[in-house]
């Protein structure tokens, strides 16, 4: 619960402090958020990803922080395909699916990834 509140506050404050370089240790914040994403219940995951997206958007511009989460898409797609065909999924698989869906939804909800990619050509 506390982690969720802290992430909400940080997400709200980041846009206004973005121009004040050195005000926060963004590397430590990113490490802490990655830890929260791995260990929090679903609501905490959503808020931690939202906060991480704010750090990327307003401070670092480093989409590399999202790569570990985006690399899970093939496994998530496979689990979703199994679920759609009514194949039984174990508890751990369901928890993994839920967490990864929260992560991907929060990324898409909070970050315009196209803004950070360069057009080819």
Residue frames as a rotation matrix with the C-alpha (Angstrom) as fourth column:
UNK 1
0.571 0.821 0.000 0.00
0.821 -0.571 0.000 0.00
0.000 0.000 -1.000 0.00
UNK 2
0.480 -0.472 -0.740 2.78
0.119 -0.800 0.588 2.45
-0.869 -0.370 -0.327 0.91
UNK 3
-0.588 -0.744 0.319 4.69
0.386 0.088 0.918 1.61
-0.711 0.663 0.235 -2.27
UNK 4
-0.094 0.656 0.749 1.59
0.989 -0.021 0.143 2.35
0.110 0.755 -0.647 -4.34
UNK 5
0.823 0.426 -0.376 1.15
0.503 -0.854 0.132 5.75
-0.265 -0.297 -0.917 -2.67
UNK 6
0.079 -0.887 -0.456 4.83
0.073 -0.451 0.890 6.63
-0.994 -0.103 0.029 -3.11
UNK 7
-0.635 -0.289 0.717 4.67
0.678 0.238 0.696 5.71
-0.371 0.927 0.045 -6.81
UNK 8
0.343 0.839 0.423 1.55
0.928 -0.373 -0.012 7.85
0.148 0.397 -0.906 -7.28
UNK 9
0.758 -0.117 -0.642 3.19
0.214 -0.885 0.414 10.82
-0.616 -0.451 -0.646 -5.59
UNK 10
-0.289 -0.956 -0.045 6.40
0.172 -0.098 0.980 10.43
-0.942 0.276 0.193 -7.58
UNK 11
-0.404 0.223 0.887 4.45
0.910 0.200 0.364 10.16
-0.096 0.954 -0.284 -10.85
UNK 12
0.680 0.730 0.067 2.59
0.732 -0.681 -0.008 13.34
0.040 0.055 -0.998 -9.99
UNK 13
0.668 -0.470 -0.577 5.73
0.047 -0.747 0.663 15.27
-0.743 -0.470 -0.477 -8.99
UNK 14
-0.086 -0.839 0.537 8.13
0.686 0.341 0.643 14.18
-0.722 0.424 0.546 -11.78
UNK 15
0.319 0.184 0.930 6.75
0.902 -0.360 -0.239 16.48
0.291 0.915 -0.281 -14.51
UNK 16
0.958 0.125 0.257 7.40
0.062 -0.968 0.241 19.55
0.279 -0.215 -0.936 -12.37
UNK 17
0.622 -0.781 0.061 10.93
-0.306 -0.171 0.937 18.59
-0.721 -0.601 -0.345 -11.25
UNK 18
0.762 -0.287 0.580 12.17
0.588 0.682 -0.435 17.20
-0.271 0.673 0.689 -14.56
UNK 19
0.698 -0.492 0.521 14.20
0.159 -0.602 -0.782 20.30
0.699 0.629 -0.342 -15.40
UNK 20
0.586 -0.491 0.645 15.99
-0.807 -0.420 0.414 20.30
0.067 -0.763 -0.643 -12.05
UNK 21
0.446 -0.493 -0.747 18.77
-0.134 0.788 -0.600 17.87
0.885 0.367 0.285 -12.84
UNK 22
-0.569 -0.790 -0.228 20.33
0.024 0.261 -0.965 16.08
0.822 -0.554 -0.130 -9.90
UNK 23
-0.186 0.577 0.796 17.31
-0.907 -0.412 0.086 16.53
0.377 -0.706 0.600 -7.65
UNK 24
0.685 0.364 0.631 16.77
-0.584 0.792 0.176 12.76
-0.436 -0.489 0.755 -7.48
UNK 25
-0.540 -0.829 0.145 19.06
-0.628 0.512 0.587 9.80
-0.560 0.226 -0.797 -8.05
UNK 26
0.290 0.788 -0.543 17.18
-0.951 0.175 -0.254 8.41
-0.105 0.591 0.800 -11.04
UNK 27
-0.347 -0.459 -0.818 19.37
-0.549 0.806 -0.220 5.28
0.760 0.373 -0.532 -11.24
UNK 28
-0.996 -0.005 0.094 18.43
-0.085 0.497 -0.864 4.27
-0.042 -0.868 -0.495 -7.71
UNK 29
-0.255 0.966 -0.047 14.78
-0.717 -0.222 -0.661 5.13
-0.649 -0.135 0.749 -8.36
UNK 30
0.158 0.283 -0.946 14.80
-0.915 0.402 -0.033 2.93
0.371 0.871 0.322 -11.47
UNK 31
-0.722 -0.465 -0.512 16.39
-0.241 0.863 -0.444 0.04
0.649 -0.197 -0.735 -9.57
UNK 32
-0.867 0.438 0.239 13.83
-0.216 0.102 -0.971 0.37
-0.450 -0.893 0.007 -6.77
UNK 33
0.015 0.918 -0.397 10.96
-0.908 -0.154 -0.390 0.48
-0.419 0.366 0.831 -9.27
UNK 34
-0.164 -0.139 -0.977 12.23
-0.693 0.721 0.014 -2.64
0.702 0.679 -0.214 -11.06
UNK 35
-0.969 -0.204 -0.138 12.28
-0.032 0.660 -0.751 -4.40
0.245 -0.723 -0.646 -7.68
UNK 36
-0.529 0.844 0.086 8.72
-0.481 -0.215 -0.850 -3.26
-0.699 -0.491 0.520 -6.96
UNK 37
0.057 0.542 -0.838 7.57
-0.994 0.111 0.005 -4.46
0.096 0.833 0.545 -10.38
UNK 38
-0.465 -0.324 -0.824 8.97
-0.366 0.918 -0.154 -7.91
0.806 0.230 -0.545 -9.65
UNK 39
-0.892 -0.108 -0.438 7.62
0.304 0.573 -0.761 -8.19
0.333 -0.812 -0.478 -6.11
UNK 40
-0.784 0.619 0.054 4.40
-0.509 -0.590 -0.626 -6.19
-0.356 -0.518 0.778 -5.67
UNK 41
-0.256 0.811 0.525 0.83
0.546 0.570 -0.614 -7.43
-0.798 0.130 -0.589 -6.06
UNK 42
-0.096 0.231 0.968 -0.93
0.995 -0.012 0.102 -6.39
0.035 0.973 -0.228 -9.28
UNK 43
0.880 0.465 0.101 -1.96
0.460 -0.886 0.062 -2.90
0.119 -0.008 -0.993 -8.18
UNK 44
0.542 -0.764 -0.348 1.57
-0.033 -0.434 0.900 -2.19
-0.839 -0.477 -0.260 -7.01
UNK 45
-0.291 -0.608 0.738 2.94
0.734 0.353 0.580 -3.45
-0.613 0.711 0.344 -10.32
UNK 46
0.384 0.532 0.755 0.67
0.891 -0.428 -0.152 -1.07
0.242 0.731 -0.638 -12.23
UNK 47
0.989 0.027 -0.142 1.75
0.078 -0.927 0.367 1.93
-0.122 -0.374 -0.919 -10.14
UNK 48
0.243 -0.970 -0.011 5.45
0.118 0.019 0.993 1.01
-0.963 -0.242 0.119 -10.23
UNK 49
-0.247 -0.276 0.929 5.38
0.928 0.210 0.309 0.69
-0.281 0.938 0.204 -14.04
UNK 50
0.713 0.566 0.414 3.47
0.645 -0.761 -0.070 3.96
0.275 0.317 -0.908 -14.27
UNK 51
0.830 -0.462 -0.312 6.16
-0.091 -0.664 0.742 5.60
-0.550 -0.588 -0.593 -12.17
UNK 52
-0.108 -0.893 0.437 8.96
0.466 0.343 0.816 4.01
-0.878 0.291 0.379 -14.22
UNK 53
0.113 0.240 0.964 7.33
0.987 -0.141 -0.081 5.37
0.116 0.961 -0.252 -17.38
UNK 54
0.971 0.238 0.011 7.30
0.232 -0.955 0.186 8.84
0.054 -0.178 -0.983 -15.79
UNK 55
0.384 -0.910 -0.154 11.02
0.005 -0.165 0.986 8.57
-0.923 -0.379 -0.059 -14.99
UNK 56
-0.284 -0.453 0.845 11.66
0.817 0.348 0.461 7.58
-0.503 0.821 0.271 -18.61
UNK 57
0.401 0.584 0.706 9.41
0.879 -0.463 -0.116 10.30
0.259 0.667 -0.699 -19.99
UNK 58
0.967 0.155 0.200 10.57
0.098 -0.958 0.269 13.22
0.233 -0.240 -0.942 -17.85
UNK 59
0.658 -0.748 0.090 14.12
-0.441 -0.285 0.851 12.38
-0.611 -0.600 -0.517 -16.83
UNK 60
-0.131 -0.878 0.460 16.07
-0.145 0.476 0.867 9.68
-0.981 0.047 -0.189 -18.69
UNK 61
0.333 0.315 -0.889 14.41
-0.916 -0.116 -0.385 8.88
-0.225 0.942 0.250 -22.03
UNK 62
-0.679 -0.732 -0.051 15.89
-0.733 0.672 0.110 5.38
-0.046 0.112 -0.993 -21.53
UNK 63
0.394 0.865 -0.312 13.52
-0.886 0.448 0.122 2.80
0.246 0.228 0.942 -23.00
UNK 64
-0.349 -0.631 -0.693 16.08
-0.351 0.774 -0.528 0.15
0.869 0.059 -0.492 -22.06
UNK 65
-0.800 0.112 0.589 14.43
-0.584 0.080 -0.808 0.07
-0.137 -0.991 0.002 -18.63
UNK 66
0.203 0.976 0.084 11.40
-0.871 0.219 -0.440 -1.52
-0.448 0.016 0.894 -20.30
UNK 67
-0.142 -0.312 -0.939 13.24
-0.856 0.515 -0.042 -4.19
0.497 0.798 -0.340 -22.28
UNK 68
-0.970 -0.220 0.109 13.19
-0.244 0.836 -0.490 -6.86
0.017 -0.502 -0.865 -19.56
UNK 69
-0.366 0.912 0.184 9.41
-0.193 0.119 -0.974 -6.51
-0.910 -0.392 0.133 -19.46
UNK 70
0.309 0.476 -0.823 8.92
-0.880 -0.185 -0.437 -6.38
-0.360 0.860 0.362 -23.22
UNK 71
-0.612 -0.612 -0.500 11.00
-0.744 0.661 0.100 -9.53
0.269 0.433 -0.860 -23.69
UNK 72
-0.781 0.362 0.508 8.23
-0.111 0.720 -0.685 -11.42
-0.614 -0.591 -0.523 -21.93
UNK 73
-0.114 0.818 -0.564 5.75
-0.890 -0.336 -0.308 -10.81
-0.441 0.467 0.766 -24.75
UNK 74
-0.361 0.004 -0.932 6.41
-0.678 0.686 0.265 -14.13
0.640 0.728 -0.245 -26.59
UNK 75
-0.946 0.013 -0.324 5.88
0.214 0.776 -0.594 -16.16
0.243 -0.631 -0.737 -23.40
UNK 76
-0.622 0.764 -0.173 2.77
-0.240 -0.396 -0.886 -14.14
-0.745 -0.510 0.430 -22.57
UNK 77
-0.196 0.530 -0.825 1.41
-0.981 -0.114 0.159 -14.67
-0.010 0.840 0.542 -26.09
UNK 78
-0.661 -0.125 -0.740 1.94
-0.262 0.962 0.072 -18.41
0.704 0.241 -0.668 -25.75
UNK 79
-0.928 0.328 -0.179 0.12
0.292 0.339 -0.894 -18.53
-0.232 -0.882 -0.410 -22.40
UNK 80
-0.406 0.812 -0.420 -2.75
-0.615 -0.582 -0.532 -16.45
-0.676 0.042 0.736 -23.80
UNK 81
-0.326 0.240 -0.915 -3.05
-0.839 0.372 0.397 -18.81
0.435 0.897 0.080 -26.78
UNK 82
-0.861 -0.005 -0.508 -3.25
0.172 0.938 -0.301 -21.77
0.478 -0.346 -0.807 -24.39
UNK 83
-0.783 0.592 -0.191 -5.89
0.075 -0.215 -0.974 -20.01
-0.617 -0.777 0.124 -22.30
UNK 84
-0.342 0.659 -0.670 -7.95
-0.882 -0.470 -0.012 -19.20
-0.323 0.587 0.742 -25.41
UNK 85
-0.292 0.204 -0.934 -8.06
-0.562 0.754 0.340 -22.92
0.774 0.624 -0.105 -26.32
UNK 86
0.624 0.644 0.442 -9.20
-0.685 0.179 0.706 -23.77
0.375 -0.744 0.553 -22.79
UNK 87
0.141 -0.663 -0.735 -5.97
0.321 0.733 -0.599 -25.57
0.937 -0.152 0.316 -21.88
UNK 88
0.879 0.210 -0.429 -5.47
0.454 -0.090 0.886 -25.65
0.148 -0.973 -0.175 -18.15
UNK 89
0.120 -0.838 0.532 -2.96
-0.105 -0.544 -0.833 -23.19
0.987 0.044 -0.153 -16.74
UNK 90
-0.046 -0.233 -0.971 -1.27
0.893 0.426 -0.145 -23.63
0.448 -0.874 0.188 -13.40
UNK 91
0.751 0.373 -0.546 -1.43
0.629 -0.656 0.417 -21.06
-0.203 -0.656 -0.727 -10.64
UNK 92
-0.078 -0.873 -0.482 2.08
0.409 -0.469 0.783 -19.76
-0.909 -0.136 0.393 -11.32
UNK 93
-0.685 -0.125 0.717 1.31
0.728 -0.114 0.676 -19.37
-0.003 0.986 0.169 -15.02
UNK 94
0.339 0.898 0.281 -1.85
0.834 -0.425 0.351 -17.41
0.435 0.115 -0.893 -14.19
UNK 95
0.629 -0.190 -0.753 0.02
0.478 -0.670 0.568 -15.12
-0.613 -0.718 -0.330 -11.79
UNK 96
-0.498 -0.866 0.049 2.75
0.503 -0.242 0.830 -14.57
-0.707 0.438 0.556 -14.40
UNK 97
-0.389 0.439 0.810 0.15
0.856 -0.154 0.494 -13.77
0.342 0.885 -0.316 -17.06
UNK 98
0.661 0.716 -0.226 -1.64
0.742 -0.579 0.338 -11.34
0.111 -0.391 -0.914 -14.78
UNK 99
0.306 -0.638 -0.706 1.55
0.401 -0.586 0.704 -9.52
-0.863 -0.499 0.076 -13.82
UNK 100
-0.691 -0.646 0.325 2.79
0.538 -0.158 0.828 -9.24
-0.484 0.747 0.456 -17.41
UNK 101
-0.051 0.757 0.651 -0.59
0.900 -0.248 0.358 -8.01
0.432 0.604 -0.669 -18.64
UNK 102
0.768 0.268 -0.582 -0.53
0.557 -0.729 0.398 -5.31
-0.317 -0.630 -0.709 -15.95
UNK 103
-0.133 -0.918 -0.375 3.00
0.376 -0.396 0.838 -4.33
-0.917 -0.030 0.398 -16.99
UNK 104
-0.717 -0.156 0.680 2.21
0.694 -0.065 0.717 -4.13
-0.068 0.986 0.155 -20.70
UNK 105
0.309 0.910 0.274 -1.06
0.878 -0.384 0.285 -2.30
0.365 0.153 -0.918 -20.12
UNK 106
0.644 -0.105 -0.758 0.65
0.469 -0.729 0.499 0.25
-0.605 -0.677 -0.420 -17.88
UNK 107
-0.510 -0.860 -0.015 3.42
0.454 -0.284 0.845 0.83
-0.731 0.424 0.535 -20.44
UNK 108
-0.568 0.339 0.750 0.92
0.769 -0.107 0.631 1.38
0.293 0.935 -0.200 -23.25
UNK 109
0.510 0.840 -0.186 -1.25
0.836 -0.433 0.337 3.54
0.202 -0.327 -0.923 -21.03
UNK 110
0.744 -0.201 -0.637 1.54
0.346 -0.701 0.624 5.83
-0.572 -0.685 -0.452 -19.83
UNK 111
-0.176 -0.924 -0.338 4.22
-0.084 -0.328 0.941 6.04
-0.981 0.194 -0.020 -22.49
UNK 112
0.869 0.358 -0.340 4.06
-0.333 -0.084 -0.939 6.96
-0.365 0.930 0.047 -26.16
UNK 113
0.291 -0.809 0.511 6.75
0.336 0.586 0.737 4.51
-0.896 -0.043 0.442 -27.27
UNK 114
0.531 -0.042 0.846 6.61
0.846 -0.027 -0.533 5.83
0.045 0.999 0.021 -30.84
UNK 115
0.980 -0.150 0.127 7.95
-0.159 -0.985 0.068 9.15
0.115 -0.087 -0.990 -29.55
UNK 116
0.450 -0.849 0.279 11.22
-0.526 0.001 0.851 7.41
-0.722 -0.529 -0.446 -28.61
UNK 117
0.180 -0.367 0.913 11.77
0.603 0.774 0.192 5.48
-0.777 0.516 0.360 -31.84
UNK 118
-0.385 -0.403 -0.830 13.45
-0.422 -0.723 0.547 6.88
-0.821 0.561 0.108 -34.89
UNK 119
0.774 0.625 -0.101 11.87
-0.349 0.288 -0.892 6.50
-0.528 0.726 0.441 -38.30
UNK 120
0.006 -0.781 0.624 13.93
0.431 0.565 0.703 4.26
-0.902 0.265 0.340 -40.55
UNK 121
0.564 0.165 0.809 15.19
0.825 -0.056 -0.563 5.49
-0.048 0.985 -0.168 -43.86
